Structures are given as C-alpha cells and as structure tokens.
Amino acid sequence: MIKKLTKGFVSFRNYVIHSKIFLQRTMSWISIANAGMILFLVLSKFQDYGLELHITRWIIPIYLGFIVLLVVFGYVEDRLGFHREEKRAQESKSPYMKNVVKRLERMEKKINSIQRKVK
C-alpha cells in the first residue's frame, strides 16, 4: 500500500513539475504577445493626444523592431557572459548540484590517492 502511494505521489509530482515547465515556456511566449497589445494601447493613446498616427501602419514595424531589439539584447547579454554567470550562481545554490560537486570531489580524492600509490 505504501509503495503504491509513494509511486503515485512520484508520478503526480513529475506530472506537476513538467506542467509547470510547460506553463513557464508558454508564459514567455504570452509575454511577447502581451508586449504587442501594450504597444497597441500606447499608440492608441498617442492618437488620443492628437498625434496623427496610423496604428495599422506602424504597429507591425515597431513590434518587429522591438522583437529584434530584444533578440540583440539577449545576444549581447549572452556574449558578455551574464547568462552563464547567472546560471552558475543559480546552480551553486542547488542542493542537487552541491551533491554532484561533493561526489566529484570524493572521486578526485580517490583518483589522487590511487595515483600516489602507483608512483
């Protein structure tokens, strides 16, 4: 009975975790679409203030330019190493990665002791 409950809990947990990952990926795409809607609202407010803007003519080029600008910023951030450093700092706090590092250190100690015995 306990094994069935444990197995059921593990499969439920895996389902929830994968669902959260999929939801997070979906939310990033929704935020890009949301930026287009916010751009539409900003351009319509400019029209309310008397600026002669044709929203249908300008929204697509401005939106595409905004997306290109975001991609360029992402590329520059990656080239400057911010993303790698952020991931490294995030992973250093992970209990799983701490366990992996401890195991690697133990393996290195064993290898070094074996190498000393061989010499």
Secondary structure, DSSP 8 states (H G I E B T S, - for coil): -HHHHHHHHHHHHHHHHHHHHHHHHHHHHHHHHHHHHHHHHHHHHHHHTT----HHHHHHHHHHHHHHHHHHHHHHHHHTTHHHHHHHHHHHT-HHHHHHHHHHHHHHHHHHHHHHHH-
